[in-house]
């Protein structure tokens, strides 16, 4: 039996059941949800949803969108369904392998069906680093070789023309993600995330529009912690759900 914790996000506005061990929702999920330009009537797809933290936090801001959660692990998908019920979100949870076109389509995830795609791709690929022995962490953090290209291609394929893709990734993979995403997206907005003002970036947030030819904008950095080690006012407001990132 998997041990489950009951956690609160956005100052208690979102209730999240998630495994006590393995990959757990944290600041990355908060930032990705805060960067989501979700609008009433949108079909918003959370790709690699795990227990649904990103989509649920986005839904807390705009409940009149249609949320679809895509997760390949059936156990996490079951928790995602539970979390949707507990938070009063009428979301559709799809069990599918994002990297497998046949799996996506067999599960009913059709091309050009989404107005908005949110994703936090696994950060590593086979051969890049030692993969965690914990299966949950390994699946959440690692892709097969060349998997990032396939993952982002699949996300872009889900978007309608002029649909928006928002992703968060490690800062050291910025160039790779820009190169891949630039095949389909324009009007990209890039914001780096720093643990403190005197430290290098550890993450970046990227938002783009499918088929746009607008130039890219590089936005001011987001600083998470002040000199005292505590969240900056902006980071604190983001974690309470009182601010947006992009």
C-alpha atoms as an extended CHARMM CRD file, in Angstrom:
* protein
*
       246  EXT
         1         1  UNK       CA              0.0000000000        0.0000000000        0.0000000000  PROA      1               0.0000000000
         2         2  UNK       CA              1.4010000000        3.4110000000       -1.0260000000  PROA      2               0.0000000000
         3         3  UNK       CA              1.5570000000        5.9380000000        1.8010000000  PROA      3               0.0000000000
         4         4  UNK       CA             -0.4050000000        9.0580000000        0.8530000000  PROA      4               0.0000000000
         5         5  UNK       CA             -0.1630000000       12.5350000000        2.3340000000  PROA      5               0.0000000000
         6         6  UNK       CA             -2.8620000000       15.1850000000        2.2630000000  PROA      6               0.0000000000
         7         7  UNK       CA             -1.2810000000       18.5360000000        1.4160000000  PROA      7               0.0000000000
         8         8  UNK       CA             -2.5090000000       22.0900000000        0.9160000000  PROA      8               0.0000000000
         9         9  UNK       CA             -1.4210000000       24.3910000000       -1.9070000000  PROA      9               0.0000000000
        10        10  UNK       CA             -2.1050000000       28.0640000000       -2.6080000000  PROA      10              0.0000000000
        11        11  UNK       CA             -2.7830000000       28.8670000000        1.0120000000  PROA      11              0.0000000000
        12        12  UNK       CA             -5.2610000000       26.0190000000        1.3750000000  PROA      12              0.0000000000
        13        13  UNK       CA             -7.2730000000       26.6850000000       -1.7860000000  PROA      13              0.0000000000
        14        14  UNK       CA             -6.1170000000       23.3960000000       -3.3400000000  PROA      14              0.0000000000
        15        15  UNK       CA             -6.1560000000       20.0390000000       -1.5160000000  PROA      15              0.0000000000
        16        16  UNK       CA             -3.6990000000       17.5160000000       -2.9280000000  PROA      16              0.0000000000
        17        17  UNK       CA             -3.3910000000       13.8230000000       -2.1150000000  PROA      17              0.0000000000
        18        18  UNK       CA              0.0220000000       12.6050000000       -3.2680000000  PROA      18              0.0000000000
        19        19  UNK       CA              2.5070000000        9.8280000000       -2.4710000000  PROA      19              0.0000000000
        20        20  UNK       CA              4.6070000000       10.4440000000        0.6270000000  PROA      20              0.0000000000
        21        21  UNK       CA              7.7140000000        9.2380000000       -1.2280000000  PROA      21              0.0000000000
        22        22  UNK       CA              8.9330000000        9.7910000000       -4.7670000000  PROA      22              0.0000000000
        23        23  UNK       CA              8.1680000000       12.8310000000       -6.9040000000  PROA      23              0.0000000000
        24        24  UNK       CA              6.0590000000       15.3950000000       -5.0300000000  PROA      24              0.0000000000
        25        25  UNK       CA              4.5610000000       18.7060000000       -6.0980000000  PROA      25              0.0000000000
        26        26  UNK       CA              6.4890000000       21.7830000000       -4.9940000000  PROA      26              0.0000000000
        27        27  UNK       CA              7.6420000000       25.1910000000       -6.1770000000  PROA      27              0.0000000000
        28        28  UNK       CA              8.0380000000       24.0960000000       -9.8210000000  PROA      28              0.0000000000
        29        29  UNK       CA              4.3530000000       23.1800000000       -9.9570000000  PROA      29              0.0000000000
        30        30  UNK       CA              3.3620000000       26.4580000000       -8.2810000000  PROA      30              0.0000000000
        31        31  UNK       CA              5.3600000000       28.5010000000      -10.7940000000  PROA      31              0.0000000000
        32        32  UNK       CA              4.0690000000       26.6050000000      -13.8200000000  PROA      32              0.0000000000
        33        33  UNK       CA              0.4640000000       27.0320000000      -12.7260000000  PROA      33              0.0000000000
        34        34  UNK       CA              1.0750000000       30.7330000000      -12.0290000000  PROA      34              0.0000000000
        35        35  UNK       CA              2.4140000000       31.1400000000      -15.5900000000  PROA      35              0.0000000000
        36        36  UNK       CA             -0.6970000000       29.6050000000      -17.1610000000  PROA      36              0.0000000000
        37        37  UNK       CA             -2.7750000000       32.1130000000      -19.2020000000  PROA      37              0.0000000000
        38        38  UNK       CA             -5.9540000000       30.0940000000      -18.7060000000  PROA      38              0.0000000000
        39        39  UNK       CA             -9.2080000000       31.6880000000      -19.8360000000  PROA      39              0.0000000000
        40        40  UNK       CA            -12.8810000000       30.8100000000      -19.4650000000  PROA      40              0.0000000000
        41        41  UNK       CA            -13.8690000000       28.2540000000      -22.0900000000  PROA      41              0.0000000000
        42        42  UNK       CA            -10.3160000000       27.0290000000      -22.6990000000  PROA      42              0.0000000000
        43        43  UNK       CA             -9.4680000000       23.3700000000      -23.0810000000  PROA      43              0.0000000000
        44        44  UNK       CA             -6.3650000000       23.2150000000      -20.8780000000  PROA      44              0.0000000000
        45        45  UNK       CA             -4.2160000000       20.0710000000      -20.8670000000  PROA      45              0.0000000000
        46        46  UNK       CA             -1.7890000000       19.2530000000      -18.0440000000  PROA      46              0.0000000000
        47        47  UNK       CA              0.7390000000       16.9090000000      -19.6930000000  PROA      47              0.0000000000
        48        48  UNK       CA              2.5940000000       14.6450000000      -17.2760000000  PROA      48              0.0000000000
        49        49  UNK       CA              0.0890000000       15.6000000000      -14.6160000000  PROA      49              0.0000000000
        50        50  UNK       CA              1.0270000000       13.1030000000      -11.8700000000  PROA      50              0.0000000000
        51        51  UNK       CA             -1.5790000000       13.7800000000       -9.1500000000  PROA      51              0.0000000000
        52        52  UNK       CA             -2.8170000000       16.9420000000      -10.8760000000  PROA      52              0.0000000000
        53        53  UNK       CA             -1.1650000000       19.7440000000       -8.8880000000  PROA      53              0.0000000000
        54        54  UNK       CA             -0.4920000000       22.0760000000      -11.8310000000  PROA      54              0.0000000000
        55        55  UNK       CA             -3.9030000000       21.7710000000      -13.4450000000  PROA      55              0.0000000000
        56        56  UNK       CA             -5.6970000000       22.0120000000      -10.1120000000  PROA      56              0.0000000000
        57        57  UNK       CA             -3.8540000000       25.2140000000       -9.1850000000  PROA      57              0.0000000000
        58        58  UNK       CA             -4.6150000000       26.6870000000      -12.6100000000  PROA      58              0.0000000000
        59        59  UNK       CA             -8.2540000000       25.6790000000      -12.1590000000  PROA      59              0.0000000000
        60        60  UNK       CA             -8.3390000000       27.4690000000       -8.8140000000  PROA      60              0.0000000000
        61        61  UNK       CA             -7.8360000000       30.6780000000      -10.8090000000  PROA      61              0.0000000000
        62        62  UNK       CA            -10.2710000000       29.8670000000      -13.6470000000  PROA      62              0.0000000000
        63        63  UNK       CA            -12.8700000000       27.1900000000      -12.9500000000  PROA      63              0.0000000000
        64        64  UNK       CA            -14.7550000000       27.8550000000      -16.1920000000  PROA      64              0.0000000000
        65        65  UNK       CA            -12.0670000000       26.1640000000      -18.2950000000  PROA      65              0.0000000000
        66        66  UNK       CA            -12.1310000000       22.4740000000      -19.2390000000  PROA      66              0.0000000000
        67        67  UNK       CA             -9.1440000000       20.7020000000      -17.6940000000  PROA      67              0.0000000000
        68        68  UNK       CA             -7.6180000000       17.5030000000      -19.0470000000  PROA      68              0.0000000000
        69        69  UNK       CA             -4.9340000000       15.6750000000      -17.0450000000  PROA      69              0.0000000000
        70        70  UNK       CA             -2.5880000000       13.2900000000      -18.8930000000  PROA      70              0.0000000000
        71        71  UNK       CA             -0.5980000000       10.7870000000      -16.8200000000  PROA      71              0.0000000000
        72        72  UNK       CA              0.8710000000        7.3990000000      -17.7410000000  PROA      72              0.0000000000
        73        73  UNK       CA              0.9600000000        5.9180000000      -14.2150000000  PROA      73              0.0000000000
        74        74  UNK       CA             -2.5010000000        4.4860000000      -13.4150000000  PROA      74              0.0000000000
        75        75  UNK       CA             -2.0190000000        4.8600000000       -9.6570000000  PROA      75              0.0000000000
        76        76  UNK       CA             -1.1490000000        8.5480000000       -9.9660000000  PROA      76              0.0000000000
        77        77  UNK       CA             -4.0390000000        8.9880000000      -12.3860000000  PROA      77              0.0000000000
        78        78  UNK       CA             -6.4070000000        7.5320000000       -9.7650000000  PROA      78              0.0000000000
        79        79  UNK       CA             -5.1060000000       10.0370000000       -7.2140000000  PROA      79              0.0000000000
        80        80  UNK       CA             -5.5710000000       12.7930000000       -9.7860000000  PROA      80              0.0000000000
        81        81  UNK       CA             -9.2250000000       11.7980000000      -10.2030000000  PROA      81              0.0000000000
        82        82  UNK       CA             -9.6470000000       11.8470000000       -6.4360000000  PROA      82              0.0000000000
        83        83  UNK       CA             -8.0420000000       15.2870000000       -6.2600000000  PROA      83              0.0000000000
        84        84  UNK       CA            -10.3630000000       16.6090000000       -8.9560000000  PROA      84              0.0000000000
        85        85  UNK       CA            -13.3700000000       15.3870000000       -6.9780000000  PROA      85              0.0000000000
        86        86  UNK       CA            -12.0250000000       16.7750000000       -3.6950000000  PROA      86              0.0000000000
        87        87  UNK       CA            -11.4430000000       20.1930000000       -5.2670000000  PROA      87              0.0000000000
        88        88  UNK       CA            -14.7370000000       20.3360000000       -7.1570000000  PROA      88              0.0000000000
        89        89  UNK       CA            -13.0380000000       20.2670000000      -10.5650000000  PROA      89              0.0000000000
        90        90  UNK       CA            -14.7990000000       18.4060000000      -13.3730000000  PROA      90              0.0000000000
        91        91  UNK       CA            -11.5450000000       17.3630000000      -15.0260000000  PROA      91              0.0000000000
        92        92  UNK       CA            -10.9390000000       14.5140000000      -17.4400000000  PROA      92              0.0000000000
        93        93  UNK       CA             -8.0400000000       12.2420000000      -16.4740000000  PROA      93              0.0000000000
        94        94  UNK       CA             -6.4210000000       10.3550000000      -19.3620000000  PROA      94              0.0000000000
        95        95  UNK       CA             -3.9520000000        7.4970000000      -18.8540000000  PROA      95              0.0000000000
        96        96  UNK       CA             -1.5450000000        7.6310000000      -21.7770000000  PROA      96              0.0000000000
        97        97  UNK       CA              2.1520000000        7.6300000000      -22.6440000000  PROA      97              0.0000000000
        98        98  UNK       CA              2.8790000000       11.1520000000      -23.8870000000  PROA      98              0.0000000000
        99        99  UNK       CA              5.7130000000        9.8650000000      -26.0790000000  PROA      99              0.0000000000
       100       100  UNK       CA              3.5750000000        7.2650000000      -27.8480000000  PROA      100             0.0000000000
       101       101  UNK       CA              1.2390000000        8.6470000000      -30.5220000000  PROA      101             0.0000000000
       102       102  UNK       CA             -0.8120000000        5.4490000000      -30.5780000000  PROA      102             0.0000000000
       103       103  UNK       CA             -1.2350000000        5.5260000000      -26.8140000000  PROA      103             0.0000000000
       104       104  UNK       CA             -2.3350000000        9.1790000000      -26.9110000000  PROA      104             0.0000000000
       105       105  UNK       CA             -4.8870000000        8.6360000000      -29.6370000000  PROA      105             0.0000000000
       106       106  UNK       CA             -6.1930000000        5.3520000000      -28.2000000000  PROA      106             0.0000000000
       107       107  UNK       CA             -6.8740000000        7.2270000000      -24.9590000000  PROA      107             0.0000000000
       108       108  UNK       CA             -8.8030000000        9.9110000000      -26.8340000000  PROA      108             0.0000000000
       109       109  UNK       CA             -6.1540000000       12.6490000000      -26.7490000000  PROA      109             0.0000000000
       110       110  UNK       CA             -6.5540000000       14.1840000000      -30.1990000000  PROA      110             0.0000000000
       111       111  UNK       CA             -4.2200000000       16.5060000000      -32.1370000000  PROA      111             0.0000000000
       112       112  UNK       CA             -5.0490000000       20.2280000000      -32.1670000000  PROA      112             0.0000000000
       113       113  UNK       CA             -7.6320000000       19.8400000000      -29.3910000000  PROA      113             0.0000000000
       114       114  UNK       CA             -6.1690000000       22.1690000000      -26.7430000000  PROA      114             0.0000000000
       115       115  UNK       CA             -6.1450000000       25.9220000000      -26.2720000000  PROA      115             0.0000000000
       116       116  UNK       CA             -3.4770000000       25.6210000000      -23.5770000000  PROA      116             0.0000000000
       117       117  UNK       CA             -0.9040000000       22.9770000000      -22.7030000000  PROA      117             0.0000000000
       118       118  UNK       CA              0.9990000000       23.0450000000      -19.4070000000  PROA      118             0.0000000000
       119       119  UNK       CA              3.9620000000       20.7630000000      -18.8820000000  PROA      119             0.0000000000
       120       120  UNK       CA              6.8670000000       20.0790000000      -16.5630000000  PROA      120             0.0000000000
       121       121  UNK       CA              8.8250000000       17.5290000000      -18.6330000000  PROA      121             0.0000000000
       122       122  UNK       CA             11.0860000000       15.0460000000      -16.8470000000  PROA      122             0.0000000000
       123       123  UNK       CA             14.3720000000       16.8990000000      -16.4000000000  PROA      123             0.0000000000
       124       124  UNK       CA             16.8330000000       14.1460000000      -17.3620000000  PROA      124             0.0000000000
       125       125  UNK       CA             17.3890000000       11.7340000000      -20.2140000000  PROA      125             0.0000000000
       126       126  UNK       CA             18.9890000000        8.3140000000      -20.1540000000  PROA      126             0.0000000000
       127       127  UNK       CA             22.7630000000        8.5680000000      -19.9680000000  PROA      127             0.0000000000
       128       128  UNK       CA             22.8020000000       12.1470000000      -18.6320000000  PROA      128             0.0000000000
       129       129  UNK       CA             22.9000000000       11.3700000000      -14.9260000000  PROA      129             0.0000000000
       130       130  UNK       CA             22.3740000000        8.6610000000      -12.3400000000  PROA      130             0.0000000000
       131       131  UNK       CA             18.6560000000        7.8570000000      -12.2150000000  PROA      131             0.0000000000
       132       132  UNK       CA             16.9750000000        7.4800000000       -8.8370000000  PROA      132             0.0000000000
       133       133  UNK       CA             16.3150000000        3.8790000000       -7.7250000000  PROA      133             0.0000000000
       134       134  UNK       CA             12.8570000000        5.0380000000       -6.6060000000  PROA      134             0.0000000000
       135       135  UNK       CA             10.5340000000        4.1420000000       -9.4960000000  PROA      135             0.0000000000
       136       136  UNK       CA              8.2690000000        7.1250000000       -8.9580000000  PROA      136             0.0000000000
       137       137  UNK       CA             11.1490000000        9.5640000000       -9.0420000000  PROA      137             0.0000000000
       138       138  UNK       CA             12.7880000000        7.7960000000      -11.9790000000  PROA      138             0.0000000000
       139       139  UNK       CA              9.6670000000        7.9620000000      -14.1480000000  PROA      139             0.0000000000
       140       140  UNK       CA              8.9800000000       11.5770000000      -13.1810000000  PROA      140             0.0000000000
       141       141  UNK       CA             12.5600000000       12.7590000000      -13.6970000000  PROA      141             0.0000000000
       142       142  UNK       CA             13.9180000000       10.7940000000      -16.6660000000  PROA      142             0.0000000000
       143       143  UNK       CA             13.0670000000       10.3670000000      -20.3490000000  PROA      143             0.0000000000
       144       144  UNK       CA             14.5410000000        7.9790000000      -22.8910000000  PROA      144             0.0000000000
       145       145  UNK       CA             17.3600000000        9.3990000000      -25.0160000000  PROA      145             0.0000000000
       146       146  UNK       CA             15.9320000000       12.0880000000      -27.2940000000  PROA      146             0.0000000000
       147       147  UNK       CA             12.7670000000       12.1370000000      -25.2240000000  PROA      147             0.0000000000
       148       148  UNK       CA             12.5940000000       15.8930000000      -24.6520000000  PROA      148             0.0000000000
       149       149  UNK       CA             12.2300000000       16.5590000000      -28.3750000000  PROA      149             0.0000000000
       150       150  UNK       CA              9.4760000000       13.9450000000      -28.6160000000  PROA      150             0.0000000000
       151       151  UNK       CA              7.7480000000       15.2540000000      -25.4730000000  PROA      151             0.0000000000
       152       152  UNK       CA              7.6210000000       18.8680000000      -26.6630000000  PROA      152             0.0000000000
       153       153  UNK       CA              6.6050000000       17.8130000000      -30.1700000000  PROA      153             0.0000000000
       154       154  UNK       CA              3.6820000000       15.8920000000      -28.6570000000  PROA      154             0.0000000000
       155       155  UNK       CA              2.6780000000       18.9240000000      -26.5750000000  PROA      155             0.0000000000
       156       156  UNK       CA              2.8030000000       21.2310000000      -29.5890000000  PROA      156             0.0000000000
       157       157  UNK       CA              0.7780000000       18.7060000000      -31.5830000000  PROA      157             0.0000000000
       158       158  UNK       CA             -2.0460000000       18.9160000000      -29.0560000000  PROA      158             0.0000000000
       159       159  UNK       CA             -2.3870000000       22.6720000000      -29.5210000000  PROA      159             0.0000000000
       160       160  UNK       CA             -4.8700000000       24.3290000000      -31.8000000000  PROA      160             0.0000000000
       161       161  UNK       CA             -3.4310000000       27.0400000000      -34.0830000000  PROA      161             0.0000000000
       162       162  UNK       CA             -2.6470000000       30.0310000000      -31.8460000000  PROA      162             0.0000000000
       163       163  UNK       CA             -2.8350000000       27.7690000000      -28.7870000000  PROA      163             0.0000000000
       164       164  UNK       CA             -0.3830000000       28.4610000000      -25.9480000000  PROA      164             0.0000000000
       165       165  UNK       CA              2.2800000000       26.1800000000      -24.5050000000  PROA      165             0.0000000000
       166       166  UNK       CA              3.7720000000       26.8580000000      -21.0770000000  PROA      166             0.0000000000
       167       167  UNK       CA              6.6390000000       24.8290000000      -19.6390000000  PROA      167             0.0000000000
       168       168  UNK       CA              9.1560000000       24.8610000000      -16.8140000000  PROA      168             0.0000000000
       169       169  UNK       CA             12.5440000000       23.1980000000      -17.0530000000  PROA      169             0.0000000000
       170       170  UNK       CA             16.1010000000       23.2810000000      -15.7430000000  PROA      170             0.0000000000
       171       171  UNK       CA             18.0460000000       26.4040000000      -16.6460000000  PROA      171             0.0000000000
       172       172  UNK       CA             20.9000000000       24.3650000000      -18.1220000000  PROA      172             0.0000000000
       173       173  UNK       CA             18.5330000000       23.0570000000      -20.8250000000  PROA      173             0.0000000000
       174       174  UNK       CA             17.2720000000       26.4570000000      -21.9480000000  PROA      174             0.0000000000
       175       175  UNK       CA             19.0220000000       26.4270000000      -25.3340000000  PROA      175             0.0000000000
       176       176  UNK       CA             17.7500000000       22.9280000000      -26.1020000000  PROA      176             0.0000000000
       177       177  UNK       CA             14.1550000000       23.7710000000      -25.2000000000  PROA      177             0.0000000000
       178       178  UNK       CA             14.2410000000       27.0070000000      -27.2070000000  PROA      178             0.0000000000
       179       179  UNK       CA             15.6290000000       25.1870000000      -30.2320000000  PROA      179             0.0000000000
       180       180  UNK       CA             12.9400000000       22.4930000000      -30.0470000000  PROA      180             0.0000000000
       181       181  UNK       CA             10.0210000000       24.7860000000      -29.2040000000  PROA      181             0.0000000000
       182       182  UNK       CA             10.9950000000       27.2970000000      -31.8820000000  PROA      182             0.0000000000
       183       183  UNK       CA              9.9830000000       24.7740000000      -34.5420000000  PROA      183             0.0000000000
       184       184  UNK       CA              6.3150000000       25.3620000000      -33.6610000000  PROA      184             0.0000000000
       185       185  UNK       CA              6.0670000000       28.3620000000      -31.3650000000  PROA      185             0.0000000000
       186       186  UNK       CA              6.5830000000       32.0930000000      -31.6800000000  PROA      186             0.0000000000
       187       187  UNK       CA              5.9830000000       35.1050000000      -29.4790000000  PROA      187             0.0000000000
       188       188  UNK       CA              7.9190000000       33.2630000000      -26.7840000000  PROA      188             0.0000000000
       189       189  UNK       CA              8.3070000000       34.7890000000      -23.3200000000  PROA      189             0.0000000000
       190       190  UNK       CA             11.2360000000       33.5540000000      -21.2510000000  PROA      190             0.0000000000
       191       191  UNK       CA             11.7690000000       34.1330000000      -17.5400000000  PROA      191             0.0000000000
       192       192  UNK       CA             14.6240000000       32.6940000000      -15.5120000000  PROA      192             0.0000000000
       193       193  UNK       CA             14.1430000000       31.5920000000      -11.9010000000  PROA      193             0.0000000000
       194       194  UNK       CA             16.9780000000       32.1770000000       -9.4010000000  PROA      194             0.0000000000
       195       195  UNK       CA             17.1610000000       30.7600000000       -5.8520000000  PROA      195             0.0000000000
       196       196  UNK       CA             18.5610000000       34.1470000000       -4.7210000000  PROA      196             0.0000000000
       197       197  UNK       CA             19.7550000000       37.3380000000       -6.3870000000  PROA      197             0.0000000000
       198       198  UNK       CA             23.4300000000       36.2930000000       -6.2190000000  PROA      198             0.0000000000
       199       199  UNK       CA             22.9580000000       32.7230000000       -7.5120000000  PROA      199             0.0000000000
       200       200  UNK       CA             22.7050000000       31.3990000000      -11.0810000000  PROA      200             0.0000000000
       201       201  UNK       CA             19.3000000000       30.4990000000      -12.4540000000  PROA      201             0.0000000000
       202       202  UNK       CA             18.0600000000       26.9840000000      -11.6770000000  PROA      202             0.0000000000
       203       203  UNK       CA             14.8500000000       26.9830000000      -13.7240000000  PROA      203             0.0000000000
       204       204  UNK       CA             13.2110000000       28.8410000000      -16.5680000000  PROA      204             0.0000000000
       205       205  UNK       CA              9.6020000000       29.3770000000      -17.5630000000  PROA      205             0.0000000000
       206       206  UNK       CA              8.7240000000       29.5540000000      -21.2390000000  PROA      206             0.0000000000
       207       207  UNK       CA              5.4500000000       30.4820000000      -22.8780000000  PROA      207             0.0000000000
       208       208  UNK       CA              4.7980000000       30.5400000000      -26.6130000000  PROA      208             0.0000000000
       209       209  UNK       CA              2.0330000000       30.6360000000      -29.2050000000  PROA      209             0.0000000000
       210       210  UNK       CA              1.6650000000       27.9650000000      -31.8710000000  PROA      210             0.0000000000
       211       211  UNK       CA              2.2660000000       29.3760000000      -35.3220000000  PROA      211             0.0000000000
       212       212  UNK       CA              3.1320000000       32.8890000000      -34.1280000000  PROA      212             0.0000000000
       213       213  UNK       CA              5.9560000000       34.7840000000      -35.8300000000  PROA      213             0.0000000000
       214       214  UNK       CA              6.3440000000       37.3810000000      -33.0900000000  PROA      214             0.0000000000
       215       215  UNK       CA              9.8310000000       37.8350000000      -31.5920000000  PROA      215             0.0000000000
       216       216  UNK       CA             10.8990000000       36.4230000000      -28.2430000000  PROA      216             0.0000000000
       217       217  UNK       CA             10.8680000000       38.5050000000      -25.0580000000  PROA      217             0.0000000000
       218       218  UNK       CA             13.2140000000       37.9020000000      -22.1260000000  PROA      218             0.0000000000
       219       219  UNK       CA             11.5050000000       39.0300000000      -18.9330000000  PROA      219             0.0000000000
       220       220  UNK       CA             13.0670000000       40.1610000000      -15.6430000000  PROA      220             0.0000000000
       221       221  UNK       CA             14.2940000000       37.2890000000      -13.4590000000  PROA      221             0.0000000000
       222       222  UNK       CA             12.2010000000       35.7770000000      -10.7000000000  PROA      222             0.0000000000
       223       223  UNK       CA             14.0740000000       35.6620000000       -7.3800000000  PROA      223             0.0000000000
       224       224  UNK       CA             12.7420000000       33.0640000000       -4.9460000000  PROA      224             0.0000000000
       225       225  UNK       CA             14.6000000000       33.8810000000       -1.7100000000  PROA      225             0.0000000000
       226       226  UNK       CA             15.8760000000       37.0460000000       -0.0690000000  PROA      226             0.0000000000
       227       227  UNK       CA             19.1450000000       37.4780000000        1.8880000000  PROA      227             0.0000000000
       228       228  UNK       CA             17.4400000000       36.0280000000        4.9730000000  PROA      228             0.0000000000
       229       229  UNK       CA             16.6970000000       32.7650000000        3.1280000000  PROA      229             0.0000000000
       230       230  UNK       CA             12.9490000000       33.3630000000        3.1810000000  PROA      230             0.0000000000
       231       231  UNK       CA             10.6830000000       33.7030000000        0.1710000000  PROA      231             0.0000000000
       232       232  UNK       CA             10.7110000000       37.1230000000       -1.4610000000  PROA      232             0.0000000000
       233       233  UNK       CA              7.3500000000       38.9440000000       -1.4090000000  PROA      233             0.0000000000
       234       234  UNK       CA              6.7620000000       37.9020000000       -5.0390000000  PROA      234             0.0000000000
       235       235  UNK       CA              7.5590000000       34.2480000000       -4.3700000000  PROA      235             0.0000000000
       236       236  UNK       CA              5.3620000000       34.2780000000       -1.2750000000  PROA      236             0.0000000000
       237       237  UNK       CA              2.4760000000       35.7770000000       -3.2510000000  PROA      237             0.0000000000
       238       238  UNK       CA              2.8970000000       33.1200000000       -5.9580000000  PROA      238             0.0000000000
       239       239  UNK       CA              2.7370000000       30.3260000000       -3.3820000000  PROA      239             0.0000000000
       240       240  UNK       CA             -0.4520000000       31.8530000000       -1.9480000000  PROA      240             0.0000000000
       241       241  UNK       CA             -2.0060000000       32.0860000000       -5.4120000000  PROA      241             0.0000000000
       242       242  UNK       CA             -2.1080000000       35.8700000000       -5.2960000000  PROA      242             0.0000000000
       243       243  UNK       CA              0.2060000000       36.6170000000       -8.2510000000  PROA      243             0.0000000000
       244       244  UNK       CA              1.0700000000       35.3930000000      -11.7360000000  PROA      244             0.0000000000
       245       245  UNK       CA              4.5090000000       34.7840000000      -13.2360000000  PROA      245             0.0000000000
       246       246  UNK       CA              4.2690000000       35.8320000000      -16.8930000000  PROA      246             0.0000000000
